[in-house]
Each structure stands twice: as structure tokens, then as C-alpha cells.
Amino acid sequence: DDRVLPSVERAARSFSQAARARPTSKLLQPEELPKLDAPTIPFRRLKKPLQLPQPIDSDEDLNTDSKRKKKRPLPGRKWTKRISSEDRKLEGS
């Protein structure tokens, strides 16, 4: 019994120390919650950035083409004819 008592005491002490070291959370009522600080300056929306007018002599269609998403061009008529004739040859053989 004498040897068991100190080991139980040490175990209980280590459990209590671990419980004290563990972070705890406290449930608060909504009125007790910390309030947000008011902003130091009033809120204002940002203005649109100033856009400089582009020179008239620049090509406008080049500028719009560079911004526009480009589609893959459809094959020309001669290529569609050639592919269809190759398909007919494969079906016949």
C-alpha cells in the first residue's frame, strides 16, 4: 500500500496539471460578447479610375480583337469536301 499511494498521488497531480494547462472556452451571453470598434474613418466607395482617351489614329478593331475571345475557325469548304470523299472511300472498301 505504501508504494501504491505515492504513484496514485503523482498520477492525480499530473492529471490536475494537465487539466489546468488545457485551454478552456467560456460560454458568454450575447450581451457579454466584446463589441467591434467603430471604424476610425467614414466609409466611402472608391471612384472608378480615370481612363485616358485613346488617340483617334489607333486601330480600334485591333484593340477589340485582342480583348475578344477568339474561336477556332471552321474548316474551309474544300477540306470538308475532301474529308467527306475520304469517308465514302472508306465505307466502300
C-alpha positions in Angstrom: 0.0 0.0 0.0 2.9 2.4 0.8 4.3 2.0 -2.7 1.0 2.5 -4.5 -0.1 5.6 -2.6 2.8 7.9 -4.0 2.2 6.7 -7.6 -1.5 7.4 -7.3 -0.7 10.8 -5.9 1.7 11.6 -8.7 -0.9 10.5 -11.3 -3.6 12.6 -9.8 -1.3 15.6 -9.7 -0.2 15.2 -13.3 -3.9 14.9 -14.3 -4.8 18.1 -12.5 -1.8 19.9 -14.0 -2.8 18.7 -17.5 -6.3 19.9 -16.9 -5.1 23.4 -15.8 -2.8 23.6 -18.8 -5.5 22.8 -21.3 -7.2 25.8 -22.9 -10.8 26.3 -22.0 -13.6 28.2 -23.5 -16.2 30.1 -21.7 -19.7 30.4 -22.9 -20.9 34.0 -22.9 -24.3 35.6 -23.2 -24.7 37.8 -26.3 -24.7 40.9 -24.2 -21.3 39.9 -22.7 -19.5 39.5 -26.0 -16.9 42.1 -27.0 -18.2 44.7 -29.4 -16.4 45.7 -32.6 -14.7 49.0 -32.6 -16.2 51.7 -34.9 -14.1 52.5 -38.0 -11.7 55.4 -37.5 -12.6 57.0 -40.8 -16.1 57.0 -42.5 -16.6 54.5 -45.3 -16.5 55.9 -48.8 -16.8 53.9 -52.1 -13.8 54.1 -54.4 -14.2 56.1 -57.5 -13.7 54.5 -60.9 -10.1 55.0 -62.1 -9.6 57.8 -64.6 -9.3 56.4 -68.1 -7.4 58.4 -70.6 -8.9 58.8 -74.1 -7.2 56.8 -76.7 -5.8 58.5 -79.8 -8.1 58.6 -82.8 -5.5 57.4 -85.3 -5.0 54.0 -83.5 -6.8 51.0 -85.0 -9.8 50.3 -82.9 -10.6 46.9 -84.4 -7.1 45.6 -83.5 -7.8 46.6 -79.9 -11.2 44.9 -79.7 -9.9 41.7 -81.4 -7.1 41.4 -78.8 -9.7 41.6 -76.0 -12.3 39.3 -77.6 -12.1 35.6 -77.0 -11.2 34.0 -80.3 -13.0 31.0 -81.8 -11.3 28.3 -83.8 -12.1 29.0 -87.4 -14.3 26.5 -89.2 -12.6 24.4 -91.9 -12.8 25.7 -95.4 -15.2 24.2 -97.9 -12.5 22.3 -99.9 -11.4 20.5 -96.7 -14.9 19.4 -95.8 -15.4 18.0 -99.3 -12.1 16.1 -99.1 -12.9 14.6 -95.7 -16.4 13.5 -96.9 -14.9 11.9 -100.1 -12.4 10.0 -97.9 -15.2 8.8 -95.7 -17.1 7.5 -98.7 -13.9 5.7 -100.0 -13.5 4.0 -96.6 -17.2 2.9 -96.5 -17.0 1.4 -100.0 -13.8 -0.6 -99.2 
